[in-house]
Structures are given as structure tokens and as C-alpha cells.
Amino acid sequence: MRMRRKKHLDERLAAVADWVYISDSEDRDFRSAVLQKDYLDLNHWFEKEQPLYLEIGCGKGRFAVEYAKKHPEHNLLAVEKSANVIVDAAETAAAEKLPNLRFLKCGAEYLERHLREKTVERIFLNFSCPFPKKSYASHRLTAPGFLQIYKRLLKDGGDIHQKTDNRQLFEFSIEQMSGFGMAFRGVSLDLHHSDFPENIMTEYESRFVALGQPIYRLEAYFPQQK
Ligand SMILES: C[S@@+](CC[C@H](N)C(=O)[O-])C[C@H]1O[C@@H](n2cnc3c(N)ncnc32)[C@H](O)[C@@H]1O
């Protein structure tokens, strides 16, 4: 089911056009869309040329905004497929004039239309939709099709940081990632009762923590060949 578009959405998006790029690939088959490149000119779009980090499924951008403030030495591109929520995120970044945070409105399956191979240092997957039905498993952001995309985008030594409240999604992610040759570090089955030093809360995370639910976290990487 499609969400109804917010009122004045197009005007609001146009007002923050310097902060958010709207992919034109929506409603096209991603397999053909990614063959025709429309690469983002990141070195001009961000104010400084510096390491690129991605957040995929950024929602209203609470994590992205805080991360960009804490890490002015990184450029963060926050990706989200829903225009209804990315507009709020881009408005916050524009109001705060954050030089190292930009947004891309597109589904993760289209990322290779806009980003070059081996350009990303780290991918954050925060509270991705769990898609509990088996028939929707390929939509989970740690399904094999997405892992292949991430592998091509990540630089050698790059990694994926995932947080979720959903144990089934967490187990699924570990299974898929290890089947894909990835190794793990920084795994926690209860992040908020662990000694992890500087967690940046997301919008969904604050809701789950208020309900007393454990938060699962991992870092996954490709071991370097010797
Ligand atoms: C449960 S919300 C979590 C939002 C935010 N990360 C947080 O933790 O508060 C998941 C978000 O992922 C987005 N999403 C789901 N599938 C996606 C995809 N294939 N590509 C990009 N975004 C996606 C949804 O639109 C939604 O905004």
C-alpha cells in the first residue's frame, strides 16, 4: 500500500533542493535503471572532499543530523525511499546548514545508478523494515541482492553497521552476511546495557528503548585477503 503524499510535498522538496537529490528512477525496474548512470557529483555537492558514509533508510533523519554534527570530518549521504519522511530530514539539515550531510531520495536497489563502485567507507542500516513475511524476504536490506550492491559500493576495508530491535531480522542478517563471506565485530544483543561508547540514537530506537526492548547491534566487514 502506498502512503498518501504529504500536502505541499513538492514545494517543500523544491525549497531544500540543495540538500536532497530526488532520483528519477522511481517506478522503473531497478535492473535497467542502474545500467544508465546518473552519478552524483559528490565532490561539488558536499562542501569538502572527505570520506563518504551512507545511511540507508534514514527516515526523518535524526541519526543522520546528529552523526553529521558529531563527525564534521565525514560526508554522510542519507538515503530514503519515502519522500514523505526525507523531506523532514532535509529541512532539518538545511535549517542547521550542515555542510557534510546530504540526502538521496531513492530505494537502495537503485544506489548504483547514483554512486560509483568502491567509494563508500561505511554503511549504516538503522532499524530497517523487518518485512516479516517470508515472501518479502528479498526486500530486507540485508537480503543477498542488497549485500551484493553494498559489496560493490564499499571500499576495501569498508563495513556495515546495523542496529535493530527485531531479533528475526538480526538473525537473518547474520545468516546472510556470514553466507556472503562477511565477518563480525562489536556484536551486542542488548546495546543499551553494554559498554558501547558513543551510540547515536535514531527516532525508532528511542521508541523501542522507551518500551524496554533490547537493541541488537553488529558491525560486518569483508576479511582482507592476504
Ligand atoms: C523503520 S524505519 C527506520 C527509520 C530510521 N532509520 C530510524 O531508525 O528511526 C525504516 C525506513 O527505511 C525506509 N526503507 C525501507 N526500504 C528501503 C529501501 N529499499 N531503500 C531505502 N529506504 C528504505 C523506509 O521508508 C523507512 O523510512
The ligand as a Gaussian input file, in Angstrom:
#p B3LYP/6-31G(d) Opt

LIG

0 1
 C       11.540000       1.517000      10.338000
 S       12.080000       2.953000       9.506000
 C       13.509000       3.439000      10.417000
 C       13.890000       4.879000      10.184000
 C       15.192000       5.330000      10.876000
 N       16.349000       4.626000      10.358000
 C       15.127000       5.163000      12.369000
 O       15.821000       4.278000      12.895000
 O       14.400000       5.929000      13.014000
 C       12.782000       2.246000       8.028000
 C       12.930000       3.249000       6.896000
 O       13.572000       2.588000       5.808000
 C       12.980000       3.022000       4.588000
 N       13.224000       1.977000       3.587000
 C       12.686000       0.738000       3.526000
 N       13.149000       0.061000       2.458000
 C       14.012000       0.903000       1.826000
 C       14.806000       0.795000       0.644000
 N       14.782000      -0.317000      -0.112000
 N       15.561000       1.834000       0.281000
 C       15.584000       2.981000       1.019000
 N       14.837000       3.146000       2.144000
 C       14.075000       2.123000       2.542000
 C       11.513000       3.208000       4.930000
 O       10.869000       4.094000       4.023000
 C       11.606000       3.771000       6.349000
 O       11.636000       5.191000       6.360000

